[in-house]
Amino acid sequence: MTINAIVKKMKEVPVERLEELYQIVNSLTPTAAKNETVRKKILSFGGTFSDMSNADYSDYINHTQKTRAKLFDRTTNL
C-alpha cells in the first residue's frame, strides 16, 4: 500500500467524520499522541486559581518560590 492509495481513500471519508479520522491518524503517531495527552492535562488546570483573591494568590506564589528554592538549591555529590 502506498501513501497515495491511503490519501485517495481518506478523501472518500464524509466531512462529518473527518475529526474522527484525524484522531485515529494522530493516535498512530507516538509523539503527537503523547503531546496531545500532556496538552489536555495541562489545560485541565486552567482557571484553577481564578477564585483566589490577588493577595492569596500572591502569598501562594511567594510560598511556592521559597519552597522550590529550598528543595532545589542543594549541592549533590555524585
N, CA, C, O and CB atoms as a CASP TS submission, in Angstrom:
PFRMAT TS
TARGET T0000
AUTHOR 0000-0000-0000
METHOD Language model
MODEL 1
PARENT N/A
ATOM      1  N   MET     1       0.844  -1.171   0.000  1.00  0.00           N
ATOM      2  CA  MET     1       0.000   0.000   0.000  1.00  0.00           C
ATOM      3  C   MET     1       0.896   1.244   0.000  1.00  0.00           C
ATOM      4  O   MET     1       1.903   1.299   0.706  1.00  0.00           O
ATOM      5  CB  MET     1      -0.964  -0.007   1.223  1.00  0.00           C
ATOM      6  N   THR     2       0.520   2.210  -0.782  1.00  0.00           N
ATOM      7  CA  THR     2       1.297   3.447  -0.889  1.00  0.00           C
ATOM      8  C   THR     2       0.564   4.589  -0.186  1.00  0.00           C
ATOM      9  O   THR     2      -0.624   4.493   0.119  1.00  0.00           O
ATOM     10  CB  THR     2       1.556   3.805  -2.375  1.00  0.00           C
ATOM     11  N   ILE     3       1.299   5.664   0.059  1.00  0.00           N
ATOM     12  CA  ILE     3       0.703   6.838   0.693  1.00  0.00           C
ATOM     13  C   ILE     3      -0.402   7.427  -0.181  1.00  0.00           C
ATOM     14  O   ILE     3      -1.404   7.934   0.322  1.00  0.00           O
ATOM     15  CB  ILE     3       1.778   7.898   0.974  1.00  0.00           C
ATOM     16  N   ASN     4      -0.203   7.351  -1.501  1.00  0.00           N
ATOM     17  CA  ASN     4      -1.220   7.866  -2.427  1.00  0.00           C
ATOM     18  C   ASN     4      -2.520   7.087  -2.317  1.00  0.00           C
ATOM     19  O   ASN     4      -3.600   7.674  -2.375  1.00  0.00           O
ATOM     20  CB  ASN     4      -0.708   7.813  -3.864  1.00  0.00           C
ATOM     21  N   ALA     5      -2.428   5.779  -2.159  1.00  0.00           N
ATOM     22  CA  ALA     5      -3.628   4.951  -2.024  1.00  0.00           C
ATOM     23  C   ALA     5      -4.360   5.287  -0.730  1.00  0.00           C
ATOM     24  O   ALA     5      -5.591   5.311  -0.691  1.00  0.00           O
ATOM     25  CB  ALA     5      -3.261   3.452  -2.058  1.00  0.00           C
ATOM     26  N   ILE     6      -3.599   5.543   0.322  1.00  0.00           N
ATOM     27  CA  ILE     6      -4.198   5.888   1.608  1.00  0.00           C
ATOM     28  C   ILE     6      -4.877   7.256   1.523  1.00  0.00           C
ATOM     29  O   ILE     6      -6.006   7.419   1.987  1.00  0.00           O
ATOM     30  CB  ILE     6      -3.130   5.882   2.726  1.00  0.00           C
ATOM     31  N   VAL     7      -4.202   8.224   0.939  1.00  0.00           N
ATOM     32  CA  VAL     7      -4.771   9.570   0.801  1.00  0.00           C
ATOM     33  C   VAL     7      -6.022   9.521  -0.064  1.00  0.00           C
ATOM     34  O   VAL     7      -7.012  10.186   0.240  1.00  0.00           O
ATOM     35  CB  VAL     7      -3.736  10.545   0.193  1.00  0.00           C
ATOM     36  N   LYS     8      -5.986   8.752  -1.122  1.00  0.00           N
ATOM     37  CA  LYS     8      -7.146   8.632  -2.007  1.00  0.00           C
ATOM     38  C   LYS     8      -8.345   8.090  -1.231  1.00  0.00           C
ATOM     39  O   LYS     8      -9.466   8.575  -1.386  1.00  0.00           O
ATOM     40  CB  LYS     8      -6.822   7.714  -3.210  1.00  0.00           C
ATOM     41  N   LYS     9      -8.102   7.093  -0.406  1.00  0.00           N
ATOM     42  CA  LYS     9      -9.178   6.506   0.398  1.00  0.00           C
ATOM     43  C   LYS     9      -9.681   7.497   1.451  1.00  0.00           C
ATOM     44  O   LYS     9     -10.874   7.542   1.751  1.00  0.00           O
ATOM     45  CB  LYS     9      -8.693   5.213   1.079  1.00  0.00           C
ATOM     46  N   MET    10      -8.759   8.290   2.008  1.00  0.00           N
ATOM     47  CA  MET    10      -9.132   9.275   3.015  1.00  0.00           C
ATOM     48  C   MET    10     -10.027  10.367   2.429  1.00  0.00           C
ATOM     49  O   MET    10     -10.875  10.920   3.130  1.00  0.00           O
ATOM     50  CB  MET    10      -7.881   9.898   3.627  1.00  0.00           C
ATOM     51  N   LYS    11      -9.843  10.669   1.168  1.00  0.00           N
ATOM     52  CA  LYS    11     -10.672  11.688   0.509  1.00  0.00           C
ATOM     53  C   LYS    11     -12.127  11.252   0.412  1.00  0.00           C
ATOM     54  O   LYS    11     -13.008  12.088   0.212  1.00  0.00           O
ATOM     55  CB  LYS    11     -10.130  11.989  -0.887  1.00  0.00           C
ATOM     56  N   GLU    12     -12.390   9.965   0.548  1.00  0.00           N
ATOM     57  CA  GLU    12     -13.757   9.446   0.470  1.00  0.00           C
ATOM     58  C   GLU    12     -14.492   9.522   1.809  1.00  0.00           C
ATOM     59  O   GLU    12     -15.695   9.266   1.870  1.00  0.00           O
ATOM     60  CB  GLU    12     -13.735   8.009  -0.016  1.00  0.00           C
ATOM     61  N   VAL    13     -13.787   9.868   2.868  1.00  0.00           N
ATOM     62  CA  VAL    13     -14.400   9.937   4.188  1.00  0.00           C
ATOM     63  C   VAL    13     -15.349  11.131   4.238  1.00  0.00           C
ATOM     64  O   VAL    13     -14.978  12.232   3.831  1.00  0.00           O
ATOM     65  CB  VAL    13     -13.319  10.043   5.299  1.00  0.00           C
ATOM     66  N   PRO    14     -16.573  10.925   4.735  1.00  0.00           N
ATOM     67  CA  PRO    14     -17.532  12.035   4.832  1.00  0.00           C
ATOM     68  C   PRO    14     -17.005  13.150   5.745  1.00  0.00           C
ATOM     69  O   PRO    14     -16.291  12.885   6.711  1.00  0.00           O
ATOM     70  CB  PRO    14     -18.889  11.523   5.358  1.00  0.00           C
ATOM     71  N   VAL    15     -17.359  14.372   5.432  1.00  0.00           N
ATOM     72  CA  VAL    15     -16.879  15.545   6.163  1.00  0.00           C
ATOM     73  C   VAL    15     -17.168  15.426   7.662  1.00  0.00           C
ATOM     74  O   VAL    15     -16.329  15.786   8.488  1.00  0.00           O
ATOM     75  CB  VAL    15     -17.527  16.819   5.603  1.00  0.00           C
ATOM     76  N   GLU    16     -18.338  14.927   8.007  1.00  0.00           N
ATOM     77  CA  GLU    16     -18.708  14.840   9.423  1.00  0.00           C
ATOM     78  C   GLU    16     -17.878  13.814  10.201  1.00  0.00           C
ATOM     79  O   GLU    16     -17.960  13.764  11.429  1.00  0.00           O
ATOM     80  CB  GLU    16     -20.175  14.492   9.542  1.00  0.00           C
ATOM     81  N   ARG    17     -17.093  13.012   9.517  1.00  0.00           N
ATOM     82  CA  ARG    17     -16.258  12.019  10.200  1.00  0.00           C
ATOM     83  C   ARG    17     -14.776  12.359  10.133  1.00  0.00           C
ATOM     84  O   ARG    17     -13.942  11.561  10.560  1.00  0.00           O
ATOM     85  CB  ARG    17     -16.489  10.648   9.601  1.00  0.00           C
ATOM     86  N   LEU    18     -14.434  13.537   9.602  1.00  0.00           N
ATOM     87  CA  LEU    18     -13.027  13.928   9.464  1.00  0.00           C
ATOM     88  C   LEU    18     -12.334  14.074  10.818  1.00  0.00           C
ATOM     89  O   LEU    18     -11.164  13.717  10.952  1.00  0.00           O
ATOM     90  CB  LEU    18     -12.922  15.236   8.691  1.00  0.00           C
ATOM     91  N   GLU    19     -13.032  14.588  11.806  1.00  0.00           N
ATOM     92  CA  GLU    19     -12.434  14.722  13.144  1.00  0.00           C
ATOM     93  C   GLU    19     -12.065  13.346  13.697  1.00  0.00           C
ATOM     94  O   GLU    19     -10.991  13.168  14.272  1.00  0.00           O
ATOM     95  CB  GLU    19     -13.410  15.446  14.114  1.00  0.00           C
ATOM     96  N   GLU    20     -12.941  12.401  13.522  1.00  0.00           N
ATOM     97  CA  GLU    20     -12.686  11.027  13.969  1.00  0.00           C
ATOM     98  C   GLU    20     -11.475  10.442  13.234  1.00  0.00           C
ATOM     99  O   GLU    20     -10.623   9.798  13.847  1.00  0.00           O
ATOM    100  CB  GLU    20     -13.936  10.138  13.737  1.00  0.00           C
ATOM    101  N   LEU    21     -11.406  10.665  11.945  1.00  0.00           N
ATOM    102  CA  LEU    21     -10.275  10.192  11.151  1.00  0.00           C
ATOM    103  C   LEU    21      -8.980  10.823  11.640  1.00  0.00           C
ATOM    104  O   LEU    21      -7.959  10.150  11.776  1.00  0.00           O
ATOM    105  CB  LEU    21     -10.491  10.504   9.664  1.00  0.00           C
ATOM    106  N   TYR    22      -9.038  12.128  11.901  1.00  0.00           N
ATOM    107  CA  TYR    22      -7.850  12.828  12.398  1.00  0.00           C
ATOM    108  C   TYR    22      -7.382  12.230  13.721  1.00  0.00           C
ATOM    109  O   TYR    22      -6.185  12.024  13.923  1.00  0.00           O
ATOM    110  CB  TYR    22      -8.142  14.329  12.569  1.00  0.00           C
ATOM    111  N   GLN    23      -8.321  11.952  14.620  1.00  0.00           N
ATOM    112  CA  GLN    23      -7.976  11.364  15.918  1.00  0.00           C
ATOM    113  C   GLN    23      -7.299  10.009  15.742  1.00  0.00           C
ATOM    114  O   GLN    23      -6.336   9.696  16.442  1.00  0.00           O
ATOM    115  CB  GLN    23      -9.231  11.216  16.792  1.00  0.00           C
ATOM    116  N   ILE    24      -7.795   9.218  14.820  1.00  0.00           N
ATOM    117  CA  ILE    24      -7.216   7.894  14.572  1.00  0.00           C
ATOM    118  C   ILE    24      -5.796   8.028  14.023  1.00  0.00           C
ATOM    119  O   ILE    24      -4.870   7.375  14.504  1.00  0.00           O
ATOM    120  CB  ILE    24      -8.097   7.090  13.588  1.00  0.00           C
ATOM    121  N   VAL    25      -5.640   8.868  13.025  1.00  0.00           N
ATOM    122  CA  VAL    25      -4.317   9.061  12.427  1.00  0.00           C
ATOM    123  C   VAL    25      -3.355   9.626  13.467  1.00  0.00           C
ATOM    124  O   VAL    25      -2.206   9.195  13.561  1.00  0.00           O
ATOM    125  CB  VAL    25      -4.399  10.003  11.198  1.00  0.00           C
ATOM    126  N   ASN    26      -3.830  10.584  14.240  1.00  0.00           N
ATOM    127  CA  ASN    26      -2.996  11.199  15.266  1.00  0.00           C
ATOM    128  C   ASN    26      -2.583  10.195  16.333  1.00  0.00           C
ATOM    129  O   ASN    26      -1.465  10.261  16.845  1.00  0.00           O
ATOM    130  CB  ASN    26      -3.728  12.364  15.909  1.00  0.00           C
ATOM    131  N   SER    27      -3.458   9.280  16.669  1.00  0.00           N
ATOM    132  CA  SER    27      -3.139   8.281  17.694  1.00  0.00           C
ATOM    133  C   SER    27      -2.054   7.308  17.228  1.00  0.00           C
ATOM    134  O   SER    27      -1.403   6.658  18.046  1.00  0.00           O
ATOM    135  CB  SER    27      -4.396   7.505  18.078  1.00  0.00           C
ATOM    136  N   LEU    28      -1.864   7.213  15.921  1.00  0.00           N
ATOM    137  CA  LEU    28      -0.835   6.324  15.385  1.00  0.00           C
ATOM    138  C   LEU    28       0.553   6.952  15.398  1.00  0.00           C
ATOM    139  O   LEU    28       1.552   6.282  15.137  1.00  0.00           O
ATOM    140  CB  LEU    28      -1.191   5.920  13.978  1.00  0.00           C
ATOM    141  N   THR    29       0.604   8.237  15.703  1.00  0.00           N
ATOM    142  CA  THR    29       1.869   8.959  15.775  1.00  0.00           C
ATOM    143  C   THR    29       2.244   9.077  17.245  1.00  0.00           C
ATOM    144  O   THR    29       1.644   9.878  17.962  1.00  0.00           O
ATOM    145  CB  THR    29       1.770  10.372  15.093  1.00  0.00           C
ATOM    146  N   PRO    30       3.217   8.306  17.715  1.00  0.00           N
ATOM    147  CA  PRO    30       3.528   8.269  19.155  1.00  0.00           C
ATOM    148  C   PRO    30       3.812   9.640  19.763  1.00  0.00           C
ATOM    149  O   PRO    30       3.274   9.957  20.824  1.00  0.00           O
ATOM    150  CB  PRO    30       4.715   7.380  19.388  1.00  0.00           C
ATOM    151  N   THR    31       4.628  10.444  19.131  1.00  0.00           N
ATOM    152  CA  THR    31       4.989  11.742  19.689  1.00  0.00           C
ATOM    153  C   THR    31       3.784  12.658  19.754  1.00  0.00           C
ATOM    154  O   THR    31       3.565  13.321  20.768  1.00  0.00           O
ATOM    155  CB  THR    31       6.094  12.389  18.867  1.00  0.00           C
ATOM    156  N   ALA    32       3.013  12.705  18.707  1.00  0.00           N
ATOM    157  CA  ALA    32       1.843  13.577  18.672  1.00  0.00           C
ATOM    158  C   ALA    32       0.828  13.149  19.722  1.00  0.00           C
ATOM    159  O   ALA    32       0.221  14.001  20.372  1.00  0.00           O
ATOM    160  CB  ALA    32       1.203  13.568  17.277  1.00  0.00           C
ATOM    161  N   ALA    33       0.633  11.862  19.898  1.00  0.00           N
ATOM    162  CA  ALA    33      -0.327  11.361  20.875  1.00  0.00           C
ATOM    163  C   ALA    33       0.103  11.734  22.286  1.00  0.00           C
ATOM    164  O   ALA    33      -0.727  12.140  23.099  1.00  0.00           O
ATOM    165  CB  ALA    33      -0.480   9.840  20.751  1.00  0.00           C
ATOM    166  N   LYS    34       1.384  11.603  22.581  1.00  0.00           N
ATOM    167  CA  LYS    34       1.883  11.966  23.908  1.00  0.00           C
ATOM    168  C   LYS    34       1.730  13.463  24.136  1.00  0.00           C
ATOM    169  O   LYS    34       1.313  13.890  25.213  1.00  0.00           O
ATOM    170  CB  LYS    34       3.358  11.548  24.071  1.00  0.00           C
ATOM    171  N   ASN    35       2.066  14.259  23.129  1.00  0.00           N
ATOM    172  CA  ASN    35       1.947  15.707  23.259  1.00  0.00           C
ATOM    173  C   ASN    35       0.503  16.121  23.492  1.00  0.00           C
ATOM    174  O   ASN    35       0.243  17.018  24.293  1.00  0.00           O
ATOM    175  CB  ASN    35       2.495  16.400  22.018  1.00  0.00           C
ATOM    176  N   GLU    36      -0.425  15.495  22.819  1.00  0.00           N
ATOM    177  CA  GLU    36      -1.843  15.818  22.975  1.00  0.00           C
ATOM    178  C   GLU    36      -2.321  15.459  24.376  1.00  0.00           C
ATOM    179  O   GLU    36      -3.090  16.207  24.978  1.00  0.00           O
ATOM    180  CB  GLU    36      -2.687  15.082  21.920  1.00  0.00           C
ATOM    181  N   THR    37      -1.879  14.337  24.893  1.00  0.00           N
ATOM    182  CA  THR    37      -2.252  13.923  26.241  1.00  0.00           C
ATOM    183  C   THR    37      -1.735  14.917  27.268  1.00  0.00           C
ATOM    184  O   THR    37      -2.459  15.312  28.181  1.00  0.00           O
ATOM    185  CB  THR    37      -1.716  12.520  26.542  1.00  0.00           C
ATOM    186  N   VAL    38      -0.490  15.314  27.117  1.00  0.00           N
ATOM    187  CA  VAL    38       0.105  16.291  28.030  1.00  0.00           C
ATOM    188  C   VAL    38      -0.622  17.624  27.923  1.00  0.00           C
ATOM    189  O   VAL    38      -0.904  18.261  28.938  1.00  0.00           O
ATOM    190  CB  VAL    38       1.607  16.476  27.731  1.00  0.00           C
ATOM    191  N   ARG    39      -0.925  18.047  26.707  1.00  0.00           N
ATOM    192  CA  ARG    39      -1.638  19.309  26.497  1.00  0.00           C
ATOM    193  C   ARG    39      -2.988  19.295  27.200  1.00  0.00           C
ATOM    194  O   ARG    39      -3.359  20.274  27.848  1.00  0.00           O
ATOM    195  CB  ARG    39      -1.829  19.575  24.998  1.00  0.00           C
ATOM    196  N   LYS    40      -3.723  18.200  27.081  1.00  0.00           N
ATOM    197  CA  LYS    40      -5.035  18.104  27.724  1.00  0.00           C
ATOM    198  C   LYS    40      -4.914  18.138  29.244  1.00  0.00           C
ATOM    199  O   LYS    40      -5.737  18.752  29.922  1.00  0.00           O
ATOM    200  CB  LYS    40      -5.749  16.824  27.288  1.00  0.00           C
ATOM    201  N   LYS    41      -3.888  17.480  29.776  1.00  0.00           N
ATOM    202  CA  LYS    41      -3.687  17.502  31.225  1.00  0.00           C
ATOM    203  C   LYS    41      -3.371  18.912  31.705  1.00  0.00           C
ATOM    204  O   LYS    41      -3.898  19.353  32.727  1.00  0.00           O
ATOM    205  CB  LYS    41      -2.559  16.542  31.625  1.00  0.00           C
ATOM    206  N   ILE    42      -2.525  19.611  30.985  1.00  0.00           N
ATOM    207  CA  ILE    42      -2.162  20.979  31.363  1.00  0.00           C
ATOM    208  C   ILE    42      -3.381  21.886  31.297  1.00  0.00           C
ATOM    209  O   ILE    42      -3.623  22.668  32.216  1.00  0.00           O
ATOM    210  CB  ILE    42      -1.044  21.520  30.449  1.00  0.00           C
ATOM    211  N   LEU    43      -4.146  21.788  30.224  1.00  0.00           N
ATOM    212  CA  LEU    43      -5.322  22.646  30.056  1.00  0.00           C
ATOM    213  C   LEU    43      -6.410  22.359  31.092  1.00  0.00           C
ATOM    214  O   LEU    43      -7.239  23.221  31.380  1.00  0.00           O
ATOM    215  CB  LEU    43      -5.892  22.473  28.660  1.00  0.00           C
ATOM    216  N   SER    44      -6.404  21.144  31.651  1.00  0.00           N
ATOM    217  CA  SER    44      -7.414  20.820  32.653  1.00  0.00           C
ATOM    218  C   SER    44      -7.246  21.657  33.920  1.00  0.00           C
ATOM    219  O   SER    44      -8.178  21.766  34.717  1.00  0.00           O
ATOM    220  CB  SER    44      -7.352  19.338  32.997  1.00  0.00           C
ATOM    221  N   PHE    45      -6.060  22.250  34.113  1.00  0.00           N
ATOM    222  CA  PHE    45      -5.825  23.092  35.283  1.00  0.00           C
ATOM    223  C   PHE    45      -6.209  24.551  35.041  1.00  0.00           C
ATOM    224  O   PHE    45      -6.113  25.371  35.954  1.00  0.00           O
ATOM    225  CB  PHE    45      -4.372  23.010  35.690  1.00  0.00           C
ATOM    226  N   GLY    46      -6.632  24.878  33.848  1.00  0.00           N
ATOM    227  CA  GLY    46      -6.991  26.252  33.523  1.00  0.00           C
ATOM    228  C   GLY    46      -8.068  26.790  34.458  1.00  0.00           C
ATOM    229  O   GLY    46      -9.086  26.133  34.672  1.00  0.00           O
ATOM    230  N   GLY    47      -7.853  27.964  35.011  1.00  0.00           N
ATOM    231  CA  GLY    47      -8.819  28.585  35.908  1.00  0.00           C
ATOM    232  C   GLY    47      -8.776  28.077  37.331  1.00  0.00           C
ATOM    233  O   GLY    47      -9.621  28.452  38.143  1.00  0.00           O
ATOM    234  N   THR    48      -7.809  27.230  37.653  1.00  0.00           N
ATOM    235  CA  THR    48      -7.735  26.653  38.992  1.00  0.00           C
ATOM    236  C   THR    48      -7.667  27.724  40.072  1.00  0.00           C
ATOM    237  O   THR    48      -8.287  27.584  41.126  1.00  0.00           O
ATOM    238  CB  THR    48      -6.531  25.740  39.099  1.00  0.00           C
ATOM    239  N   PHE    49      -6.922  28.786  39.817  1.00  0.00           N
ATOM    240  CA  PHE    49      -6.735  29.823  40.831  1.00  0.00           C
ATOM    241  C   PHE    49      -7.664  31.020  40.639  1.00  0.00           C
ATOM    242  O   PHE    49      -7.480  32.044  41.297  1.00  0.00           O
ATOM    243  CB  PHE    49      -5.302  30.294  40.818  1.00  0.00           C
ATOM    244  N   SER    50      -8.628  30.919  39.781  1.00  0.00           N
ATOM    245  CA  SER    50      -9.483  32.074  39.458  1.00  0.00           C
ATOM    246  C   SER    50     -10.351  32.521  40.633  1.00  0.00           C
ATOM    247  O   SER    50     -10.774  33.676  40.677  1.00  0.00           O
ATOM    248  CB  SER    50     -10.372  31.740  38.279  1.00  0.00           C
ATOM    249  N   ASP    51     -10.622  31.630  41.580  1.00  0.00           N
ATOM    250  CA  ASP    51     -11.463  32.018  42.710  1.00  0.00           C
ATOM    251  C   ASP    51     -10.653  32.572  43.881  1.00  0.00           C
ATOM    252  O   ASP    51     -11.227  32.923  44.912  1.00  0.00           O
ATOM    253  CB  ASP    51     -12.278  30.830  43.173  1.00  0.00           C
ATOM    254  N   MET    52      -9.320  32.657  43.738  1.00  0.00           N
ATOM    255  CA  MET    52      -8.467  33.208  44.795  1.00  0.00           C
ATOM    256  C   MET    52      -8.391  34.724  44.669  1.00  0.00           C
ATOM    257  O   MET    52      -8.442  35.283  43.574  1.00  0.00           O
ATOM    258  CB  MET    52      -7.049  32.592  44.733  1.00  0.00           C
ATOM    259  N   SER    53      -8.269  35.368  45.822  1.00  0.00           N
ATOM    260  CA  SER    53      -8.045  36.818  45.792  1.00  0.00           C
ATOM    261  C   SER    53      -6.613  37.070  45.338  1.00  0.00           C
ATOM    262  O   SER    53      -5.773  36.172  45.396  1.00  0.00           O
ATOM    263  CB  SER    53      -8.311  37.472  47.199  1.00  0.00           C
ATOM    264  N   ASN    54      -6.337  38.278  44.889  1.00  0.00           N
ATOM    265  CA  ASN    54      -4.975  38.610  44.454  1.00  0.00           C
ATOM    266  C   ASN    54      -3.976  38.447  45.586  1.00  0.00           C
ATOM    267  O   ASN    54      -2.852  37.998  45.361  1.00  0.00           O
ATOM    268  CB  ASN    54      -4.918  40.040  43.918  1.00  0.00           C
ATOM    269  N   ALA    55      -4.373  38.807  46.803  1.00  0.00           N
ATOM    270  CA  ALA    55      -3.470  38.678  47.958  1.00  0.00           C
ATOM    271  C   ALA    55      -3.164  37.208  48.242  1.00  0.00           C
ATOM    272  O   ALA    55      -2.010  36.847  48.475  1.00  0.00           O
ATOM    273  CB  ALA    55      -4.091  39.342  49.210  1.00  0.00           C
ATOM    274  N   ASP    56      -4.199  36.356  48.225  1.00  0.00           N
ATOM    275  CA  ASP    56      -3.986  34.923  48.464  1.00  0.00           C
ATOM    276  C   ASP    56      -3.115  34.311  47.374  1.00  0.00           C
ATOM    277  O   ASP    56      -2.230  33.504  47.657  1.00  0.00           O
ATOM    278  CB  ASP    56      -5.331  34.184  48.537  1.00  0.00           C
ATOM    279  N   TYR    57      -3.368  34.697  46.140  1.00  0.00           N
ATOM    280  CA  TYR    57      -2.575  34.163  45.033  1.00  0.00           C
ATOM    281  C   TYR    57      -1.119  34.613  45.157  1.00  0.00           C
ATOM    282  O   TYR    57      -0.205  33.826  44.909  1.00  0.00           O
ATOM    283  CB  TYR    57      -3.163  34.612  43.677  1.00  0.00           C
ATOM    284  N   SER    58      -0.902  35.854  45.535  1.00  0.00           N
ATOM    285  CA  SER    58       0.452  36.367  45.723  1.00  0.00           C
ATOM    286  C   SER    58       1.158  35.607  46.841  1.00  0.00           C
ATOM    287  O   SER    58       2.330  35.256  46.706  1.00  0.00           O
ATOM    288  CB  SER    58       0.422  37.873  46.036  1.00  0.00           C
ATOM    289  N   ASP    59       0.454  35.348  47.949  1.00  0.00           N
ATOM    290  CA  ASP    59       1.021  34.560  49.041  1.00  0.00           C
ATOM    291  C   ASP    59       1.380  33.150  48.566  1.00  0.00           C
ATOM    292  O   ASP    59       2.439  32.621  48.905  1.00  0.00           O
ATOM    293  CB  ASP    59       0.034  34.490  50.219  1.00  0.00           C
ATOM    294  N   TYR    60       0.499  32.559  47.791  1.00  0.00           N
ATOM    295  CA  TYR    60       0.747  31.213  47.253  1.00  0.00           C
ATOM    296  C   TYR    60       2.011  31.201  46.388  1.00  0.00           C
ATOM    297  O   TYR    60       2.855  30.315  46.526  1.00  0.00           O
ATOM    298  CB  TYR    60      -0.469  30.725  46.425  1.00  0.00           C
ATOM    299  N   ILE    61       2.136  32.174  45.509  1.00  0.00           N
ATOM    300  CA  ILE    61       3.308  32.239  44.624  1.00  0.00           C
ATOM    301  C   ILE    61       4.578  32.419  45.441  1.00  0.00           C
ATOM    302  O   ILE    61       5.575  31.745  45.181  1.00  0.00           O
ATOM    303  CB  ILE    61       3.164  33.391  43.604  1.00  0.00           C
ATOM    304  N   ASN    62       4.564  33.315  46.425  1.00  0.00           N
ATOM    305  CA  ASN    62       5.743  33.534  47.267  1.00  0.00           C
ATOM    306  C   ASN    62       6.130  32.269  48.020  1.00  0.00           C
ATOM    307  O   ASN    62       7.306  31.913  48.087  1.00  0.00           O
ATOM    308  CB  ASN    62       5.487  34.669  48.255  1.00  0.00           C
ATOM    309  N   HIS    63       5.147  31.600  48.582  1.00  0.00           N
ATOM    310  CA  HIS    63       5.413  30.362  49.323  1.00  0.00           C
ATOM    311  C   HIS    63       5.988  29.298  48.391  1.00  0.00           C
ATOM    312  O   HIS    63       6.940  28.606  48.751  1.00  0.00           O
ATOM    313  CB  HIS    63       4.121  29.841  49.999  1.00  0.00           C
ATOM    314  N   THR    64       5.423  29.167  47.212  1.00  0.00           N
ATOM    315  CA  THR    64       5.898  28.185  46.235  1.00  0.00           C
ATOM    316  C   THR    64       7.340  28.468  45.827  1.00  0.00           C
ATOM    317  O   THR    64       8.152  27.547  45.739  1.00  0.00           O
ATOM    318  CB  THR    64       4.994  28.182  44.996  1.00  0.00           C
ATOM    319  N   GLN    65       7.659  29.717  45.583  1.00  0.00           N
ATOM    320  CA  GLN    65       9.023  30.079  45.192  1.00  0.00           C
ATOM    321  C   GLN    65      10.021  29.769  46.305  1.00  0.00           C
ATOM    322  O   GLN    65      11.108  29.260  46.033  1.00  0.00           O
ATOM    323  CB  GLN    65       9.094  31.565  44.826  1.00  0.00           C
ATOM    324  N   LYS    66       9.664  30.068  47.554  1.00  0.00           N
ATOM    325  CA  LYS    66      10.553  29.782  48.685  1.00  0.00           C
ATOM    326  C   LYS    66      10.752  28.283  48.853  1.00  0.00           C
ATOM    327  O   LYS    66      11.865  27.821  49.101  1.00  0.00           O
ATOM    328  CB  LYS    66       9.990  30.385  49.978  1.00  0.00           C
ATOM    329  N   THR    67       9.666  27.527  48.717  1.00  0.00           N
ATOM    330  CA  THR    67       9.747  26.074  48.858  1.00  0.00           C
ATOM    331  C   THR    67      10.623  25.474  47.773  1.00  0.00           C
ATOM    332  O   THR    67      11.454  24.611  48.055  1.00  0.00           O
ATOM    333  CB  THR    67       8.351  25.450  48.811  1.00  0.00           C
ATOM    334  N   ARG    68      10.450  25.915  46.549  1.00  0.00           N
ATOM    335  CA  ARG    68      11.274  25.414  45.441  1.00  0.00           C
ATOM    336  C   ARG    68      12.741  25.745  45.659  1.00  0.00           C
ATOM    337  O   ARG    68      13.616  24.922  45.391  1.00  0.00           O
ATOM    338  CB  ARG    68      10.798  26.003  44.106  1.00  0.00           C
ATOM    339  N   ALA    69      13.009  26.954  46.145  1.00  0.00           N
ATOM    340  CA  ALA    69      14.399  27.353  46.384  1.00  0.00           C
ATOM    341  C   ALA    69      15.041  26.442  47.421  1.00  0.00           C
ATOM    342  O   ALA    69      16.203  26.061  47.283  1.00  0.00           O
ATOM    343  CB  ALA    69      14.473  28.822  46.845  1.00  0.00           C
ATOM    344  N   LYS    70      14.284  26.093  48.461  1.00  0.00           N
ATOM    345  CA  LYS    70      14.814  25.196  49.492  1.00  0.00           C
ATOM    346  C   LYS    70      15.033  23.781  48.950  1.00  0.00           C
ATOM    347  O   LYS    70      16.038  23.136  49.249  1.00  0.00           O
ATOM    348  CB  LYS    70      13.862  25.153  50.694  1.00  0.00           C
ATOM    349  N   LEU    71      14.088  23.320  48.161  1.00  0.00           N
ATOM    350  CA  LEU    71      14.155  21.947  47.663  1.00  0.00           C
ATOM    351  C   LEU    71      15.215  21.740  46.584  1.00  0.00           C
ATOM    352  O   LEU    71      15.877  20.703  46.549  1.00  0.00           O
ATOM    353  CB  LEU    71      12.818  21.545  47.124  1.00  0.00           C
ATOM    354  N   PHE    72      15.371  22.721  45.713  1.00  0.00           N
ATOM    355  CA  PHE    72      16.209  22.506  44.541  1.00  0.00           C
ATOM    356  C   PHE    72      17.526  23.273  44.561  1.00  0.00           C
ATOM    357  O   PHE    72      18.287  23.221  43.595  1.00  0.00           O
ATOM    358  CB  PHE    72      15.451  22.879  43.324  1.00  0.00           C
ATOM    359  N   ASP    73      17.797  23.969  45.630  1.00  0.00           N
ATOM    360  CA  ASP    73      19.054  24.693  45.741  1.00  0.00           C
ATOM    361  C   ASP    73      19.993  23.926  46.670  1.00  0.00           C
ATOM    362  O   ASP    73      20.426  24.438  47.702  1.00  0.00           O
ATOM    363  CB  ASP    73      18.819  26.138  46.260  1.00  0.00           C
ATOM    364  N   ARG    74      20.290  22.718  46.289  1.00  0.00           N
ATOM    365  CA  ARG    74      21.149  21.862  47.094  1.00  0.00           C
ATOM    366  C   ARG    74      22.352  21.432  46.263  1.00  0.00           C
ATOM    367  O   ARG    74      22.269  21.285  45.044  1.00  0.00           O
ATOM    368  CB  ARG    74      20.370  20.629  47.616  1.00  0.00           C
ATOM    369  N   THR    75      23.434  21.240  46.932  1.00  0.00           N
ATOM    370  CA  THR    75      24.589  20.677  46.231  1.00  0.00           C
ATOM    371  C   THR    75      24.544  19.165  46.436  1.00  0.00           C
ATOM    372  O   THR    75      24.257  18.681  47.531  1.00  0.00           O
ATOM    373  CB  THR    75      25.954  21.294  46.755  1.00  0.00           C
ATOM    374  N   THR    76      24.821  18.457  45.401  1.00  0.00           N
ATOM    375  CA  THR    76      24.808  16.991  45.475  1.00  0.00           C
ATOM    376  C   THR    76      26.167  16.466  45.056  1.00  0.00           C
ATOM    377  O   THR    76      26.815  17.005  44.159  1.00  0.00           O
ATOM    378  CB  THR    76      23.686  16.386  44.578  1.00  0.00           C
ATOM    379  N   ASN    77      26.575  15.421  45.714  1.00  0.00           N
ATOM    380  CA  ASN    77      27.840  14.773  45.373  1.00  0.00           C
ATOM    381  C   ASN    77      27.517  13.500  44.600  1.00  0.00           C
ATOM    382  O   ASN    77      26.922  12.560  45.127  1.00  0.00           O
ATOM    383  CB  ASN    77      28.694  14.460  46.658  1.00  0.00           C
ATOM    384  N   LEU    78      27.917  13.499  43.373  1.00  0.00           N
ATOM    385  CA  LEU    78      27.652  12.317  42.543  1.00  0.00           C
ATOM    386  C   LEU    78      28.876  11.457  42.442  1.00  0.00           C
ATOM    387  O   LEU    78      28.848  10.417  41.783  1.00  0.00           O
ATOM    388  CB  LEU    78      27.187  12.719  41.150  1.00  0.00           C
TER
END
